Amino acid sequence: MIAATPIHVLSVVSEIFPFVKTGGLADVAGALPAALAPENVRTVTLIPGYPDVMAALRDASPILAVDDLFGGPGRLLHGRAKNLELIVIDAPHLYDRPGNPYMAADGRDWPDNAIRFGALGLMAARLGAGEVPAFRPDVLHAHDWQAGLSAAYLRYRFERRPRTVMTVHNLAFQGLFPASLLSALALPPAAFSINGVEFHGEIGFLKAGLALSDWITTVSPTYAAEIRTREFGMGLDGLLRGRTERLSGILNGIDDTVWNPGRDPLIAANFDARRIAPRIANKAVLKRRMGLATDDALLFGVVSRLTWQKGLDMLVEVLPTLLATGSQLVVLGSGERNLQQAFMDAARIHPGRVACVIGYDEELAHLIQAGADALLMPSRYEPCGLSQMCALRYGTVPVVSHVGGLADTVIDCNDMAIAEGVGTGIQFRPTIGMLEAAVLRATALWRNGKVWRRVQRNAMRADVSWRRSARRYATLYRTLMAERRK
């Protein structure tokens, strides 16, 4: 039974789907509020006033004015966009910039990012401190380094403090800036300490959030364990080991209204676990669109950033083995130039067997999930991962490395899992040799059509929605509020 008392949560983010997106954080920020609503949690999202956010905002009303927000006037606007309740920081001198929210067109970080996202943390803290009487949050939930200073501002500048949660979507991005900016960020000297914002002589936005928040979450149970080790801890493992009792992993989900093969308007033929036969039409359309040969071949898909972290350099090495089995490969993504070039070269050298699109295309991403036979994710580390969840939903058998959220969401089709009828994909250790073996396992499994279809149906029946995760977040919020009442 859902508790009668509603919880008011301020979600602090630097991007949100469908307005501003560079990664999975945006998907989480956009989908979690609706999933929390049935748990009697009202979520208001604080986000910078980027051009696309300002353009989407409806019924906006000013709720707080600031004469000088780090170099210029600013104000908070309360309104709605799509199905989201937003508070937007309207500060053109900080956020009215085209394109990527973090970097200029030349790929370099905006030089004032410390100030831009310090402002995000400061305005979050002011809301948390109750400066807008109409919305006094019970919980301030900060996401990633860009929101990390919110807990520091609450600790060092304000009396009223809501309960605070810091979610790490990727520990590799820590928001490190020179110590000389402490005064410019309006933080007192006392904040620059090992128990505050200081991290190896710099200001650490993420470190501040990890050290000063009441609770830390990551986006999968396995990643929560991994980041406490030296191998995956990115220099913060000691701090995180010290906070083990206040650290938990809550899996992300996917928006199953967007990723729904039964109703998806972006694919050629709709299907579901009970009626999977129409799926083959999507494979045919995908092959035609990508110029792949029409023979009956196992089609691997990749929808990913093309980076070392994602292990795509290993896939380049394994490509000869993949092609030797008679399989095909379609790649959609962008990232490191050498990997982009490697996949474009492969498509040129192997026409009809390899296809590559550099960039991102939402319709093509849906078509790959609906038309490929298997999805490759050889990540070296993966805090949660969303593509494998979409693959499960669409019956695209995920072939994934045994790390992070991939380990938590895919059941390996070993002999026992096949015998018991529970396998949903293939897992492997992230090495070239193990990836090669996984490709060969997938090929053998695909050739046994009866078993393959059973695995597809198992995958499609997996619960990858936000509902279960939302219940865990709601329970965490209530636990933190109960602690305060003691």
C-alpha positions in Angstrom: 0.0 0.0 0.0 1.3 3.4 -0.9 1.9 5.8 1.9 -0.7 8.6 2.2 1.8 11.4 2.8 3.3 12.7 -0.5 7.0 13.2 -0.9 8.3 16.3 -2.7 11.5 15.7 -4.5 13.8 18.2 -6.3 15.7 16.4 -9.0 18.8 18.3 -10.1 20.1 17.5 -13.5 22.1 19.0 -16.3 20.2 17.3 -19.2 16.7 15.8 -19.7 15.1 13.9 -22.5 13.5 14.9 -24.9 15.0 18.4 -24.7 18.7 18.0 -24.1 20.5 14.7 -24.3 24.1 13.6 -24.4 23.7 10.2 -22.6 21.7 8.0 -20.4 21.4 10.6 -17.6 18.9 12.5 -19.8 16.8 9.3 -20.2 16.7 8.7 -16.5 15.8 12.4 -15.7 13.0 12.3 -18.3 11.4 9.0 -17.3 11.8 8.7 -13.5 9.3 11.4 -12.5 6.4 9.7 -14.2 7.4 6.3 -12.7 7.5 7.9 -9.2 4.1 9.5 -9.4 2.2 6.3 -8.6 4.4 6.0 -5.5 3.0 9.3 -4.3 6.2 11.1 -5.1 6.0 14.5 -6.7 9.2 15.3 -8.7 10.1 18.8 -9.8 13.2 18.9 -12.0 15.7 21.7 -11.8 17.6 22.2 -15.1 19.6 25.0 -16.7 17.8 27.2 -19.2 19.4 25.9 -22.4 17.7 27.2 -25.6 15.8 24.0 -26.3 14.5 23.9 -22.7 13.4 27.5 -22.8 11.6 26.9 -26.1 9.7 23.9 -24.7 8.7 25.5 -21.4 5.0 26.2 -21.1 2.9 28.2 -18.5 6.1 29.6 -17.0 6.0 31.9 -14.0 8.9 33.4 -12.2 9.4 32.2 -8.6 12.8 33.6 -7.6 14.9 36.4 -9.0 18.7 36.8 -8.5 20.4 40.1 -9.3 23.8 38.5 -9.7 24.1 34.8 -10.5 27.8 34.5 -11.1 28.2 37.4 -13.5 24.7 38.3 -14.6 21.0 38.3 -13.6 19.1 35.1 -13.3 15.7 33.9 -12.3 13.9 30.6 -11.6 10.9 29.9 -13.8 8.4 27.2 -12.9 6.4 25.6 -15.7 5.8 22.4 -17.6 7.3 20.8 -20.7 5.7 17.6 -22.1 4.7 15.7 -19.0 7.4 17.1 -16.8 7.2 19.7 -14.0 10.3 21.9 -14.3 12.1 24.7 -12.6 14.4 26.3 -15.1 17.4 28.5 -14.4 16.9 31.4 -16.8 20.4 32.9 -16.9 21.3 33.6 -20.6 24.9 34.6 -19.7 25.5 31.0 -18.5 23.2 28.8 -20.6 22.0 30.5 -23.8 24.5 28.7 -26.0 23.9 26.4 -29.0 24.4 22.7 -29.2 26.0 20.5 -26.6 25.4 21.6 -23.0 29.0 21.0 -21.9 31.2 22.0 -24.9 31.5 24.3 -27.8 31.3 23.3 -31.5 35.0 22.7 -31.6 34.7 19.9 -29.0 36.3 21.8 -26.1 34.6 22.2 -22.8 33.1 25.7 -22.1 35.8 27.4 -20.1 33.3 28.5 -17.4 31.7 25.1 -16.8 32.7 25.3 -13.1 30.6 28.5 -12.8 27.8 27.3 -15.0 27.2 24.1 -12.9 28.2 25.8 -9.7 25.1 27.9 -10.4 23.0 24.8 -10.8 24.2 23.5 -7.4 23.6 26.9 -5.8 20.1 27.3 -7.1 19.3 23.8 -6.1 20.5 24.5 -2.6 18.4 27.7 -2.4 15.3 25.8 -3.3 16.3 23.1 -0.8 16.7 25.7 1.9 13.1 26.8 1.4 13.6 30.2 -0.3 10.6 29.5 -2.5 7.8 28.8 0.0 5.5 27.3 -2.6 8.0 24.4 -3.1 10.0 23.2 -0.1 11.4 19.8 -1.1 11.7 16.9 1.3 14.5 15.4 -0.7 17.1 16.9 -3.0 18.2 14.3 -5.5 21.4 15.3 -7.4 22.6 13.5 -10.5 26.3 13.3 -11.6 29.0 15.9 -11.1 27.2 18.8 -12.6 24.8 18.8 -9.6 27.4 17.7 -7.1 27.9 21.1 -5.4 24.3 21.3 -4.3 25.1 19.3 -1.1 28.2 21.5 -0.5 26.1 24.7 -0.7 23.5 23.2 1.7 26.2 22.2 4.2 28.2 25.4 4.2 25.7 28.1 3.5 22.2 27.2 4.6 20.3 26.3 7.8 17.4 24.3 6.4 18.6 21.1 4.7 16.4 18.6 3.0 17.5 15.0 2.9 20.0 14.6 0.0 20.7 11.8 -2.4 23.6 11.7 -4.9 23.3 9.4 -7.9 26.4 8.5 -9.9 25.7 7.6 -13.5 29.4 7.4 -14.5 32.2 7.8 -12.0 34.7 8.6 -14.7 33.2 12.1 -15.1 34.1 13.9 -11.9 34.0 17.7 -12.5 37.5 18.7 -11.3 38.4 22.4 -11.3 41.2 24.6 -9.9 41.1 25.4 -6.2 41.4 29.1 -7.1 37.7 29.1 -8.1 36.5 28.5 -4.6 35.7 32.2 -3.9 34.2 32.6 -7.4 31.9 29.7 -6.6 30.8 31.5 -3.4 32.0 28.7 -1.1 33.8 29.5 2.2 37.4 28.5 2.8 36.1 25.8 5.3 34.6 23.9 2.3 38.0 23.2 0.9 38.8 20.3 3.0 39.2 16.5 2.7 35.7 16.2 4.1 34.3 18.8 1.8 35.0 19.7 -1.8 38.7 19.2 -2.0 40.0 16.3 -4.1 43.8 16.1 -4.7 44.2 19.8 -4.5 41.3 20.6 -6.8 37.6 21.3 -6.3 35.8 18.0 -7.0 32.1 18.5 -7.8 31.3 14.8 -7.8 33.5 14.2 -4.8 31.6 16.9 -2.9 28.3 15.2 -3.6 29.6 11.8 -2.6 31.1 13.1 0.7 28.3 15.4 1.8 25.0 13.7 0.7 23.0 11.6 3.1 22.9 8.7 0.6 24.7 7.6 -2.5 23.1 5.6 -5.3 24.5 4.2 -8.5 22.6 2.9 -11.4 23.1 -0.9 -10.8 24.0 -3.2 -7.9 27.1 -4.6 -9.6 28.4 -1.1 -10.4 27.8 -0.1 -6.7 30.2 -3.0 -5.8 32.7 -2.3 -8.6 33.2 1.4 -7.7 34.4 0.4 -4.3 37.4 -1.4 -5.9 40.6 0.2 -7.0 40.0 -1.1 -10.6 36.8 0.8 -11.1 36.9 3.4 -8.3 38.6 6.2 -10.3 40.4 7.4 -7.2 37.2 7.6 -5.2 37.1 4.0 -4.1 38.5 4.8 -0.6 35.7 7.4 0.0 33.1 5.0 -1.3 34.3 2.1 0.8 34.0 4.4 3.8 30.4 5.1 2.9 29.4 1.5 2.1 26.5 1.6 4.6 25.1 4.6 2.7 25.6 3.3 -0.8 23.2 1.3 -2.9 22.7 0.3 -6.5 19.3 0.8 -8.1 18.9 -0.3 -11.7 17.7 2.1 -14.3 14.8 1.2 -16.4 13.5 2.2 -19.8 10.4 4.1 -20.8 8.3 1.3 -22.0 5.9 3.7 -23.7 8.7 4.8 -26.0 10.4 1.3 -26.3 7.4 -0.8 -27.0 7.6 -3.2 -30.0 3.9 -3.7 -30.0 3.2 0.0 -30.7 6.4 1.5 -31.9 5.6 3.9 -34.8 9.3 4.0 -35.9 9.6 0.4 -36.9 8.2 -1.5 -40.0 6.1 -4.1 -38.2 4.9 -4.3 -34.7 5.2 -7.5 -32.6 5.3 -8.9 -29.1 6.4 -11.9 -27.2 3.2 -13.8 -28.1 3.3 -12.8 -31.8 7.0 -12.6 -32.7 6.8 -13.7 -36.4 6.3 -10.1 -37.8 9.7 -9.2 -36.4 11.3 -10.6 -39.5 9.9 -7.8 -41.6 12.0 -5.3 -39.6 15.1 -7.2 -40.4 14.3 -7.1 -44.1 13.7 -3.4 -44.0 16.8 -2.7 -41.9 18.9 -4.7 -44.4 17.5 -2.8 -47.4 18.0 0.5 -45.7 21.6 -0.3 -44.8 22.6 -2.0 -48.1 23.2 -5.4 -46.5 23.0 -8.6 -48.5 19.6 -10.3 -48.2 20.8 -13.8 -47.5 19.8 -15.5 -44.3 22.5 -14.4 -41.9 22.8 -13.6 -38.2 22.7 -9.8 -38.0 24.6 -8.2 -35.1 23.7 -4.6 -34.2 25.6 -1.9 -32.3 23.9 1.3 -31.0 26.6 3.0 -29.0 29.1 5.7 -28.4 32.2 4.5 -30.3 34.7 4.7 -27.4 37.3 2.6 -25.6 35.0 2.4 -22.6 32.4 0.7 -24.8 35.0 -1.9 -25.9 34.4 -1.1 -29.6 38.1 -1.4 -30.3 37.8 -5.1 -29.3 35.0 -5.5 -31.8 37.2 -4.2 -34.6 39.7 -6.9 -33.7 37.0 -9.6 -33.6 35.3 -8.5 -36.9 37.2 -11.1 -39.1 35.9 -13.9 -36.9 32.4 -12.5 -37.0 32.4 -12.2 -40.8 33.9 -15.7 -41.1 30.8 -17.2 -39.6 28.7 -15.6 -42.3 27.2 -13.0 -40.0 26.6 -9.3 -40.7 27.1 -6.2 -38.6 25.3 -2.8 -38.5 26.7 0.0 -36.5 25.1 3.3 -35.4 27.1 5.7 -33.2 29.8 8.3 -33.0 32.8 8.9 -30.8 36.5 8.5 -31.0 37.7 9.3 -34.5 39.9 6.2 -34.9 36.9 4.0 -34.1 34.6 5.9 -36.4 37.2 5.5 -39.2 37.7 1.8 -38.4 34.0 1.0 -38.8 33.6 3.1 -41.9 36.6 1.3 -43.4 35.1 -2.0 -42.5 31.8 -1.0 -44.3 33.8 0.0 -47.4 35.9 -3.2 -47.4 33.0 -5.5 -46.7 30.0 -4.1 -48.7 26.8 -6.0 -48.0 28.3 -7.5 -44.8 29.1 -4.4 -42.7 27.1 -1.2 -42.6 27.9 1.9 -40.5 26.2 5.2 -39.8 28.2 7.8 -37.9 25.9 9.9 -35.7 22.6 9.2 -34.0 19.3 8.6 -35.6 16.3 7.8 -33.3 14.3 6.0 -36.0 17.3 3.9 -37.1 18.1 3.1 -33.4 14.6 1.7 -33.1 14.8 -0.2 -36.3 18.1 -1.8 -35.3 16.6 -2.9 -32.0 13.6 -4.3 -33.9 15.5 -5.9 -36.8 18.9 -7.1 -35.6 19.1 -10.6 -34.3 21.6 -9.7 -31.5 23.0 -6.6 -29.9 26.7 -6.3 -29.1 27.9 -4.4 -26.0 31.5 -5.4 -25.2 31.9 -2.6 -22.6 35.0 -2.5 -20.4 32.7 -0.9 -17.7 29.1 0.0 -17.9 27.4 1.6 -14.9 24.0 0.5 -16.1 23.4 0.5 -19.8 20.1 1.2 -21.5 20.7 -0.3 -25.0 20.7 -3.9 -23.6 17.3 -3.2 -21.9 15.8 -2.0 -25.2 17.3 -5.1 -26.8 15.6 -7.3 -24.3 12.3 -5.5 -24.9 12.6 -6.1 -28.6 13.8 -9.7 -28.6 17.3 -8.7 -29.8 19.5 -11.1 -27.9 22.0 -9.1 -26.0 25.7 -10.2 -26.2 27.2 -8.2 -23.4 30.3 -8.1 -21.1 29.9 -9.2 -17.5 30.2 -5.8 -15.9 28.0 -3.3 -14.2 24.4 -3.1 -15.1 24.9 -5.6 -18.0 25.7 -8.3 -15.5 22.5 -7.4 -13.6 20.1 -7.3 -16.5 21.1 -10.2 -18.8 20.9 -13.9 -17.9 23.6 -15.9 -19.6 22.5 -18.7 -21.9 24.8 -21.3 -20.3 23.8 -25.0 -20.4 21.8 -24.8 -17.2 19.9 -21.6 -18.2 19.0 -23.1 -21.5 17.8 -26.4 -19.9 15.7 -24.4 -17.4 14.5 -22.0 -20.1 15.6 -18.8 -18.4 18.5 -17.4 -20.5 18.0 -14.0 -22.1 21.4 -13.4 -23.7 25.2 -14.1 -23.6 27.7 -12.7 -21.1 31.5 -12.7 -21.4 34.5 -11.1 -19.7 35.6 -8.0 -21.6 38.7 -9.3 -23.5 39.2 -9.8 -27.2 39.4 -13.6 -26.7 36.2 -13.8 -24.7 34.3 -11.5 -27.1 35.4 -13.7 -30.0 34.1 -16.8 -28.1 30.8 -15.0 -27.3 30.3 -14.2 -31.0 30.8 -17.9 -31.8 28.4 -18.9 -29.0 25.8 -16.5 -30.4 26.2 -17.9 -33.9 25.7 -21.5 -32.6 22.7 -20.5 -30.6 21.1 -18.6 -33.6 21.5 -21.7 -35.8 19.3 -23.6 -33.3 16.1 -21.7 -34.2 13.9 -23.3 -31.6 16.2 -22.4 -28.7 16.9 -18.9 -30.2 13.2 -18.1 -30.3 12.8 -19.2 -26.7 15.6 -16.9 -25.7 14.0 -14.1 -27.6 10.7 -14.6 -25.8 12.5 -14.8 -22.4 14.2 -11.6 -23.1 10.9 -9.8 -24.1 9.2 -10.9 -20.9 12.0 -9.4 -18.7 10.8 -6.5 -16.6 13.0 -3.6 -17.7 10.5 -0.8 -16.9 10.9 1.9 -14.4 8.2 0.6 -12.1 10.4 -1.6 -9.9 13.2 1.0 -9.7 10.7 3.7 -8.8 9.5 1.7 -5.9 13.1 1.4 -4.6 13.7 5.1 -4.9 10.4 5.9 -3.1 11.4 3.5 -0.3 14.8 5.2 0.0 13.2 8.7 0.1 10.9 7.6 2.9 13.7 5.9 4.8 15.7 9.1 4.8 12.8 11.2 5.9 12.1 8.7 8.7 15.7 9.1 9.9 15.2 12.8 10.2 12.1 12.4 12.4 14.0 10.2 14.9 
